């Protein structure tokens, strides 16, 4: 290739385009353009030839038809080292187009606006742009194609030092970037149209995913594993990847996992100060109180050893007293809607603590996805709630007291966020003992009771929650021995009658939720 002689420029994102086009013109490149881009370049005093003049065919249909023409696509697609291609373009008077600079109609920005009209969304589906990009990218050995303004300077530098040409590696990089870009663009359109057509069908026949990489991470769950973090397309609502990080080291793979878990649980509590501490994706302390400081202290006291190196979420702005209390412990991350100036000043003394400002009241949307060998499992997020505990079926002789109902309600909210075979002991405003991740439910009941005993926390008159049914009465026996007087569980075991009998023997109150919160 003899270098770029002619470039077609048509962009919706005009950042840097005037400067780039001026440099191209200074290198002797003829510029073809359309619509608003042509006007912007002409207004800047840059010589521009309209594509309609180049093709001899006018723009039509309110600009829907501009570049779909053999003189455009022939100029892009003909192989410069192919004699038959050369004969055909000469026969049909098709001139080479050696560079395409295109970014597409802002479909994503358009459909992200609240209450966008369907017809408006449709008009923001670009047709000519992706077609030119794909044509130029297919012929990348002969055509430079740019979709990202960040690449303008790189291309110019190479052209200036290489007779208006860019190197093979650069052109190949740009072509790969284009196909990723157009694939994502089509995915956004497909996702939007499917949602519009079937708003209640959350599992479309084809699940298209085109996540944008935000950054590579230092490593994955373990140092020998590589990792990266991506942004979900067309995401609405709560977004951890877009949260404001006020201070601290770069987020790690495990930091993101724990932060997501702590936010999910913190969202359960509204209306009064709440503190949640998570370690290795499992809560190790949760509390409500009349002040944030007290809520944090009570959450910490549930399991001080596990809280070491944990992730904390608070549902109110962090004040000085709470910040001072937290500084007594090594923590990885604090997530809150905001931080008071005095609190920020104190926390700045520990610059490695990551401070994340995030409004956790926003809705958490989207799927939960897990990769399996050869496939992908997709499910809804577990948003199941029990608004009125007293509406549940009491299966024991004794009914719960008001205090027991309150304790069961609190324990049930926390239980939903634990790993398998979870048992939570709680009062009405705090966790007292937590056991989870065990292969048997009775072991989780013992573990939770043992931890409470280790930290001198009384389980007398507490309530217990179980994420799934008790397969045998032994779990109920352990819970009663620990001091709990009420239990909430889904029910549904073939041995429910045995567990009910056990609860009656211990004069416990037990309710069946009819809802399971099992998590692997």
N, C-alpha and C positions, 0 to 999 in steps of 0.2 A: 504493500500500500504506500502511496506517495504522500501520505499525510492528509489531514483534514482540510478540505476545501469548502465544504458546505455543511452547515449544521441546522437542524430543525429544533426550534425551542418553543415549547408550549407548557407553561407551568401554572398551577394554582397557587403554590407556595412560591412567592416571588422574592423571598429573602436571598439577597446576594446575586440575583439574576442580572441586574443592570450592570454591575461591576464585571461579572463573568462575561457577559455578551460584549462589553466594551473591549475587554482583553482579547476575545476571539476576533473581533473586528480588526483590532490592531495587528493581529497575526495574519490578516488577509482572508479570513474565513467569511464566506457569504452566509448571511443568516436568514433563514425562513422562519416565519412565525404566524400565529393566528390570534384572533380575538383580543382579549385583554392584555396578553403578553406582548403582542405586536404593538399595541398602543403605548404600553409602558416603555418599551425600548425606543420607539420613535420619539416619544416625549423627552427621552434622555439624549436625543440627538444621535442615536445609533442607526446606521443604515439597515433597513429591514425590508425583505421581500415577502409579501403575503403569500401563504400557501396556495390560495385560490389563483393567484397570478402564475405561480409555478406550475400548477396542474392544468390551468385553463378551465377550471370548473369552479363555480361559486359555492360558498358556504350555503347550506340549506337547513330547513327545519329547526330554526332558532339555534343554529350551531351544532345540532346533533350530527350533521354530516359535514366534516371539514377535511379530514386527512385520510379517509378511506378511499384511496385512489391508487391505481397502478404506478403513477409517477412518483408517489410517495413510497409505497411498499416495494416496488421494483427497485427504486433507488437505494433502499435499505438492504434488500435480500440478495441482490446479485453478487455472486462470488467473483471477486476481482481476479482470481487466478484461473477462472473457468472460461475457456474460449467460447463455448456455446452460449453461456450467460451473457458474455460481452457482445456477441453478435445480436442477441435478442434485444438488449437494452439500446443498442445503437439503431437497430431497425425501428424501434418504437419511440425513439427520441427520449429515452429515460435517462436523466442525469443522476449521478451518484449523490447520495446523502450519506456523509461520512460520520456524522455525530447526531445523536438524538438526546435532547435534554427535556425530560418530561417528568412531572409529578402529577398525580391523578386528582380528579375531583374529590373534594374533602368529604367522602361518604361517611367515614367514621365520626368525624366532628358533627356532621349533620344529624345522624341518627342518635347521637348521644344527647342531643338537646331534648329537654322535656316537651312532650306533646308534639313532636315533629309530625307533620302531615305525611301520609304515605306517598302522595304524588310528589312532594318535595324530595323525599328520599329517593324515589325512582329517578328523578331528573339528575340526581347526584351520582348516578352510576355511570362511570366513564367507560366509553367503548373504544374510541379512537386511540386514547392514551395507552391502555394496556396492549392494544394490537401493535402499535408502533414499538413499544418497549419489547414485546416478545419477538417481533421481527428483527429488531436491531440486536437483541441478545443472542438470537439463534445464529446470527452472522457476526458474532463478536470479534472474530479474527480481523474483519475488515471495517467494523463500525464501533465507535466509542458510544456507549450508552450510559447516561447518568440519570438516576432517579432521586438522589440525595444531595441537597446543597452542600453538605459537608465534604463532598468529593470534588467540588469545583477547583479548589486550590491544588490538589494533588494532580489532577489532569493538566491544569495549566502549567505547572512546574515541568511535567514530562514533555509537554508539547514544545515549550520554549527551549528545552535542551535537546530536542530530538526531531527537528524539522516538522513541527506540527503533528507529531505522532505520539501515541502512548504505547508503552510496552505491552507485550502479550499478557504477562501476569496481571497487570492492572486491568486490561480489558476483560480478561476472564473473571477477575474479582468483581468487576462492575456488572457483568452479565449474570453471575450467580446472585448477586444482590437484587437484581431486577426480578428474577424468577421467584425469589423468596417474597419480594414485595408484592408482586401480582398475585401470588398464591394466597397471601394474607388478605389482600383486597377482595378476592373472590370469596374467601371464607367469611369475611365480615358481611358481605352481601347475602350469602347463603344463610348465615345464622340469623340475620335480621328478617329475611323473607320467611324463613321457617317459623320464627317467633310470631310474626304478624299473622301468618296463615293458621297456625295451631298454637295459640297462646297457652293452652292448658296441657299441651303435649311437651313435657320437658325432655323427653328422650326421642329426638328425631331419628329417622331410619339410618341416616348417615351422620356421624358426629365429626364435624370438621373442627379442627383445632389449629390455631395459628398464633401461638404465644410469642411475644417479642422479648428477646433476651435483654434484661436490664444490666446484668453484670455477671461475670464469672466470680465464683466464690473461692476462698482460699483452699478449701477441700470440702468433702461431703461429711457424712456422719463420722467417718474415720479419716485420718490424714492421708491414707493411700488412695482415697477415692476422690475423683474430680467431681465438681458440681457447679451449677449455675442457677440463677433465679430469673424467672420470666414473668411478664405481665400478661394477664388474661385479656383477650379482646372483648370490647364492648361491655366491660365490667361496670356494674352500677352498685353503689353502696360502699360498704366498708372495704378498704384496701390497705393491707399491711405493706405491700410493696411501694405504695405511694405515700406512706406516713412520713412525717417530718422528724428527722433525727437531729436532736439538738446538740448532742455530744456523744463521744464514745468511739470505740474501735469499730472497724468494719463488721457488719453483720455476717455471721457464719450460717451454714446450713442448719445446724442444730438450734441456733438462735431464732431463725425464722420458724422452725417447727414449734418450739416452746412458746414463742410469742403468739403464734396463731392459736395454740391451745389455751393460753391464758386469757386471750381476748374473747374466745368463744364462751368461756365460763363467766367472765366478768359481765358479759352482756345479759346474763340471767338476772342480774340484780339492779333494780332501779328504785329511786325514791329515797334512799338513805346511803350514807357512806359505806362502801364495800371495798374489801381488799382480797385479792386472790394471789396465791403463790403457786407456781408450777415448777416442777423439776422433771426433766426427761419425759415431757408430754403428759404427766399426771399431776393433778392438784396435790399439794402437800399441806395446804392450809387455806381456809376460806372463812371470812367473817363479815358480819354487818355490825354497825355500832352507831352511836350518835355523833361520833367524830371520826375522821379518817385516821387519825393517830391511833385511836383505840382499836379501830377495825384492823389496822395493820398489825398491832401488837398481838391481838387475839389470833389472827391468822398465823403469825409466826410461831406462837406458842403451841400450835397443834403438833408441829414436828420441826423443831429448831435445827436438827441435824440435816434433814432433807432440804430445808430452806437454803442452806449454804450453797451458793452458786446458782440460785434459782432465778426465775423471771417473775416480776411482780406487775400486776395490773391493778390500778386504782380507778374508781369511777368518778372521782372529783379532782380538781386541781391540787397538786401536791403542795402542802404548806410547810413552813419551816420545822414545826414539831415533828411531822411525819418524816421529813427528809433526815432530820437528826437521828431519829430512831432507826431508819433504814441503814444509815452509815455505820451502825454497830455490826453490820453483817456484810459479808462479801456477796454481792449480787451481780448478775450479768446485765440485766435490763430492767428499767422501770418504764411502764407504759401508762400514760394518763392523758386526760383531755388537755391539761396544761400544767405549768409549774410556776408557782409564785416566785417573784424575783429573789426573795431571801432564800427560798429553797434551792433555786438554781445556783446561787452563790455558794451555798454549803456543798452541794453535790459536785460543783466544779473542782473541789479538792480531790475528787476521785475521777479523773478524766477518762478512765477506762470504762466506767459505767455508761452503758448506752441509755440515753434518755430519749424516749419516743413520744412525740405529741400526736395523739390520735383520738378522734371522737368515736368512742366505742358504742354510742347510741345508734349509729347508722345501721341499717339492715345489712346482714351478711347474706349475699346471694350466691348462686352458682351451685355446682355439683361437688360431691366428693368422689375422687377418682383414685383407683389403685391399679397399677400395672400388674398383670399376671403373665405367665409364659404364653406368648402368642395372642394376647388380648388385653382388654381393659375392662375393669368393673366400674360402673358408674351408678351412683345413688344420690338421692336427695340428702341435704343436710338434715340432721336430726333436730327438728324444731318442735318436737312433741312437748306439750305442756299440760299440766293439770291445774286449771285455774281455781277449782274449788275442791279442796281435799275432803270436805265433808260430804261430797256427792259420791265418794268411792264406797265400794262394798265393804262393810265391816264383817269379817268372817269369824271373829272370836266372840265369846260370851260377853267380854267387857269391851265397851266402846272407848275410843281414845278421849282423853281430856283435851281441852283447848290448847294447853301447852304442848301436849304430845302431837296434836295436829300441826302446830307451828313447827315443831322440831322435825316431823316427817316431811313437811313441805320443803324445809331448808335442805335436809339430807337428800331428798329426791332430786333437787336441782343440781346438786353437786355430783351425785351418783351418775348422772347422765354423761358426765365428761371424763369418767374413769375408764381404764382399760379392764378387760374381761374379769368376771367374777368379783365385781366390786362390792365392798361392804363399807358403808359410812355410818359412823356414830356421830350424832349431832345434837345440839340444843336448838332453840329457835333462831339463833343468830350466829352460830359458829360451828365449825367442825371440831370434833373432839378426838376422833380416831379414824384413820383411813387405811384400808387394806385393799389392794387390787393387783392385777397382773398375775394372779396365782392360777394354777390349774385345777384347784378345787375351791368351792365357795366357803367351805368350813375353814380352810387355811386362811382365806382373806379375813374372815370373822375373827380368828385368833390373832392374826397379825395386827389388825386394827386395834384390838383390845390390848395387845402387848405394847404397842407404841404409846397408847394413852397411859398405861401404867408406868412406862419408862419416864414419861414427862410429868408424872404426878397429876394427871388429869382424871377426874372422877367421871365415870360413865353412869353413875347412879341417876335414874330417872331420865336417861337420854332416850332418843329414838334412833332406830337403825333403818337404813335403806339398802335394798339389794337390787342390782341392775337387772337380774333375771330371777326366775323362780328357784326356790330351794328344792333340790332333788331328794333330800332326806331331812329328818328332823334334827340331825346333829348340829346344823348351823343355828337353828333356833335355840338349842340348848346352850351353845357357846355364847350367843348374844344375851340370853337371859342371865347367865352366870356373870357376864361382864357388868351387868347393872342396867341394861336397857329395859324399858317397860313397854315400848311400842315398836312395831315393825311395819314398813311399807315394802311390798314386793309385788311383782306382776301377777303371780299365781299361774296356774296352768300345768303344774306337774301332776303326774299320775298318783303322786303321794301327797297331794295337797292336804288330804284329810289327816295325815300323820303330822304335818307341820302345824296345822290348826289345833290338833289335840295337844301338841307340845306347848304351844303358846297359851292355851287354856290352863294347862298344868302349872305354868309359871305365872298365871294371872296377868298375862300380857294382852295388850290390844294389838290387833293386826288387821290391816286393810290390804285389799288386792287392787292394784292400780289398773290392771288390764292392759298395761303398756310396758314394753320391754325397752331397755336402753343398753343393750349388750354391745360392746365395742371390742373388736380384735386389735 
